[in-house]
Amino acid sequence: MIVLNASIPIDPDSREAAVDAATELARQSREEDGVVDYRVALDIEDDATLRVFEQYEDDAAVESHMESDHFQAFQGRIPEFVAGDVELYRFDVDEKSRMM
C-alpha cells in the first residue's frame, strides 16, 4: 500500500474556497479504482492548514489519481488559496494492522 500525506497552508481569507475544493477532491477521489481511502481535514491546532491523507493499492492507482480531471482541477485552484509551501510525503507500507 502507498500512503501520501500532504499539508497545505491556506490563506484564512480563502478558507471556504479551500475547504470546498478539497471536499470535492476527496469525494471524487474516493470513487477511483485503487483508492483505499482519501481524507481531507483542517488541522485542529492550526485551522489554516489542510491535511490530506491518501491510501492507494499501488503505484498505478497513484498515477491514475494524479492524472484524473478532478485532481488536475484541484491543482489549478491551489493558487487561489495557498499561503505557503505545500508539503507532500510518501510512505510505502508493507502491512497494516488495527491497534484499537
C-alpha positions in Angstrom: 0.0 0.0 0.0 1.1 3.6 -0.7 0.2 6.3 1.7 0.5 10.0 0.8 0.3 12.7 3.5 0.1 16.4 2.4 0.0 19.6 4.4 -1.5 22.6 2.5 -1.2 26.0 4.2 -4.2 28.1 3.3 -5.0 31.9 3.4 -7.6 32.4 6.1 -9.4 34.8 3.8 -9.8 31.9 1.3 -10.6 29.2 3.8 -14.1 28.5 2.5 -12.9 28.1 -1.1 -10.1 25.8 0.0 -12.4 23.6 2.1 -14.9 23.4 -0.8 -12.3 22.5 -3.3 -10.7 19.9 -1.0 -14.1 18.4 -0.1 -15.0 17.8 -3.7 -11.5 16.4 -4.4 -11.8 13.9 -1.6 -15.3 12.9 -2.6 -14.4 12.2 -6.2 -11.0 10.6 -5.3 -12.7 8.0 -3.0 -14.6 6.8 -6.1 -11.4 5.9 -8.0 -10.3 2.4 -8.6 -7.3 1.6 -6.4 -8.0 4.3 -3.8 -8.2 2.6 -0.4 -9.1 5.9 1.4 -8.9 9.6 0.8 -9.5 12.1 3.6 -9.1 15.9 4.0 -9.3 17.7 7.3 -8.5 21.0 8.9 -5.7 20.8 11.4 -7.3 21.2 14.9 -4.2 23.1 16.1 -3.9 25.3 13.0 -7.2 25.8 11.1 -5.2 27.5 8.3 -3.7 24.1 7.3 -5.4 21.4 5.3 -4.2 17.9 5.9 -4.7 15.3 3.2 -4.4 11.6 4.0 -4.4 9.3 0.9 -4.1 5.5 0.7 -3.6 3.6 -2.6 -3.4 0.0 -3.5 -0.3 0.5 -5.8 1.7 2.9 -8.0 -0.8 2.6 -10.9 -3.6 3.9 -8.6 -1.4 6.9 -7.5 -0.6 7.7 -11.2 -4.2 7.4 -12.2 -5.2 9.8 -9.4 -2.6 12.3 -10.3 -3.8 12.3 -13.9 -7.5 12.5 -13.1 -9.6 15.5 -14.1 -10.7 16.3 -10.6 -7.1 16.2 -9.2 -5.9 18.4 -12.1 -8.8 20.8 -11.4 -7.8 21.0 -7.7 -4.2 21.6 -8.6 -5.4 24.5 -10.8 -7.3 26.0 -7.9 -4.4 25.8 -5.3 -3.1 29.3 -6.2 -6.4 30.8 -5.2 -6.0 29.8 -1.5 -2.4 28.5 -0.8 -0.4 30.6 1.7 3.0 28.9 1.7 4.8 25.8 0.7 2.8 22.6 0.2 4.4 19.5 1.8 3.8 16.0 0.4 5.3 12.8 1.8 5.0 9.3 0.5 5.1 6.1 2.7 5.4 2.6 1.2 3.6 0.3 3.7 4.1 -3.5 3.7 1.3 -4.2 6.1 -1.5 -2.6 8.1 -2.9 -3.8 11.4 -5.6 -2.4 13.7 -4.4 -1.3 17.1 -7.7 -0.4 18.6 
